[in-house]
């Protein structure tokens, strides 16, 4: 087994009373398209880290694993696009003014009947991203914050290259 040796089903309830960056897990993957159906993630064209620019529409598939003690509580998240230097990425909005590339949302995970105390609860998310106009030859990073906290593992970098003219 790699990484953290703590079994998710063995996290004591006393450690899950407050949602912190270290109390739950997040898995993120860049893909061409993602959707959630029947509580599961469906991913198409997943696992890339280099794209042309302008980008094709794409998606970020995420699986948040929420502590048992955080069931039935609102969880706020923000996913923002930054440059490699940590600067906010903007796109031109409908009025021609710069608009930050940010996705904000809220979720609440219910606890299924009979789930053992201390289990992690799955919260799959599919965030489909429209075409973006980015500078070629640069590194960008999607940064996730949950309840205003972030974690080093909640960063999803990718690199842009110029599209070949045909």
Residue pairs with C-beta under 8 A, 6 or more apart in sequence:
8 25
8 65
8 119
8 120
9 116
9 118
9 119
9 120
10 118
11 23
11 67
11 68
11 118
11 120
12 118
13 68
13 69
13 117
13 118
15 23
15 67
16 23
16 67
16 68
16 69
16 70
16 118
17 69
19 66
19 67
19 70
19 73
19 75
19 146
19 147
20 149
21 146
21 149
21 150
21 151
21 154
22 151
23 67
23 70
24 64
24 65
24 66
24 67
24 70
24 120
24 146
25 63
25 64
25 65
25 120
26 62
26 63
26 64
26 65
26 144
26 146
26 151
26 153
26 154
27 62
27 63
28 60
28 61
28 62
28 142
28 144
28 154
28 156
29 43
29 46
29 47
29 60
29 61
29 62
29 156
30 46
30 47
30 48
30 49
30 58
30 59
30 60
30 142
30 156
30 158
31 43
31 44
31 45
31 46
31 47
31 48
31 58
31 59
31 60
31 61
32 44
32 45
32 46
32 48
32 56
32 57
32 58
32 59
33 43
33 44
33 45
33 57
33 58
33 59
33 128
34 41
34 42
34 43
34 44
34 46
34 59
34 60
34 61
34 126
34 127
34 128
35 41
35 42
35 126
36 42
36 124
36 125
36 126
39 122
39 124
40 124
41 61
41 63
41 124
41 126
42 126
43 59
43 61
46 61
48 158
49 157
49 158
49 159
50 158
50 159
50 160
50 161
51 58
51 158
51 159
51 160
51 161
52 136
52 160
52 161
52 162
52 163
52 164
53 132
53 133
53 134
53 135
53 136
53 160
53 161
53 162
53 163
54 131
54 132
54 133
54 134
54 163
55 129
55 131
55 132
55 133
55 134
55 160
56 131
57 128
57 129
57 130
57 131
58 128
58 129
59 126
59 127
59 128
59 129
60 79
60 126
60 127
60 129
60 142
60 156
61 124
61 125
61 126
61 127
62 124
62 125
62 126
62 127
62 144
63 122
63 123
63 124
63 125
64 75
64 77
64 107
64 122
64 123
64 124
64 125
64 146
65 120
65 121
65 122
65 123
66 75
66 109
66 120
66 121
66 122
66 123
67 120
67 121
68 111
68 115
68 116
68 117
68 118
68 119
68 120
68 121
70 109
70 121
71 109
71 110
71 111
71 121
72 108
72 109
72 110
72 111
73 108
74 106
74 107
74 108
75 106
75 107
75 108
75 109
75 123
75 146
75 147
76 104
76 105
76 106
76 146
76 147
76 148
77 104
77 105
77 106
77 107
77 144
77 145
77 146
77 147
78 102
78 103
78 104
78 144
78 145
79 102
79 103
79 104
79 127
79 142
79 143
79 144
79 145
80 88
80 89
80 100
80 101
80 102
80 103
80 142
80 143
80 145
81 88
81 89
81 101
81 102
81 132
81 140
81 141
81 142
81 143
82 88
82 89
82 140
82 141
82 142
82 143
83 89
83 138
83 139
83 140
83 141
84 138
84 139
84 140
84 141
84 157
88 100
88 101
88 102
89 100
89 101
89 132
89 134
89 140
90 98
90 99
90 100
90 101
91 98
91 99
91 101
91 132
91 133
92 98
92 99
92 133
93 99
101 132
103 127
103 129
105 125
107 123
107 125
109 121
109 122
109 123
110 121
111 121
112 121
115 121
134 140
134 160
135 160
136 160
136 161
136 162
136 163
137 160
137 161
137 162
138 159
138 160
139 157
139 158
139 159
139 160
140 157
140 158
140 159
140 160
141 155
141 156
141 157
141 158
142 155
142 156
142 157
142 158
143 150
143 154
143 155
143 156
144 150
144 154
144 155
144 156
145 154
146 154
